[in-house]
Amino acid sequence: MEKITNASDFVQNSLGKNTLVKLTNDELYKGTLISIDGAFNLYLINSSLVTEDNKIKKEFKHLFIRGNNVLYIAPFINNKK
């Protein structure tokens, strides 16, 4: 695991990895983070709108999320066996 010392390191380390995104309207999305810019606009691929218990509500091949809607992003680890 890479040492992360600031937000920029975290973002760079998250690119190409499974990411969980929570929006200000409480929606949760998970997918592979492809791009993020200075305004926190996100581009994800192979993503899903999910419930709190990780049930898929809708799937998206490509998803753009405007940065002002983002509450947080976090690494997503699928623990399903």
N, C-alpha and C positions, 0 to 999 in steps of 0.2 A: 504494500500500500504506500502510495506517495505521501510525503509530508505536506500538509496543507497549512499555510501560515496566514493566508488572507482570502478575501472573497474572490479575487481574480484567480487565484490558484484553484479554489473550489470549482468555479465555473469552467475553467480550462480542463480540469480533471473530470468534469461531468459530461463533456462533449463525447458523443458516440456511445454513451451508457444509458441504461434504463433509469428513468427519472420520474419522480412523482411531482405533480404540479397541483397546488391548491389555489383556486381562484377566490376572489373577494366575495363571490356569490355562493361559496362553499362547495362548488363542483370540484371533483378530483379527476385528474387525467394522469395516465401513465403512458410512457412511450420512450422511444430513443431520442435523446436530445441531439439535434444536428447543429443548431445555431442559436446564439443568443447575442443581442446587441446591447449597447449602452442604455437603451430605454427599457430593457428587460423584455423586449419582444422575443418570443420563443418560436422555434420551428422544430416540430417533432414528427417522426415517422413511425408507422406501425403502432399507433397509439389508441387508447381506449378511454372513454368516459366510464368511471367505475364508482361503485358505492363504497361506503366506509369499510365494508367487510370484503372488498376486492371482487365483487361481482360485476361483470361487464354489462353496461347498459347500452353502449354504442361503440363501434369501432371506426377508426379513421386511418387511411393509408398515409395521408399528409395532413398535418394540423398546424396552423399558425395561431398563436395566442398573443394578443396585444398586451404589452407590458403593464399598462395601468390596471389590468385585471388580475395580475399575479399577486397572490398573498405570499406564497413561498414555493421554493423548489427544494427537493431532497432526493438523495439516491434512493432508488427503488430496488429492493431485493425480494425476489419471489421465493417464498419459503414453501410453496406447494410441493408436495412429493408425489 
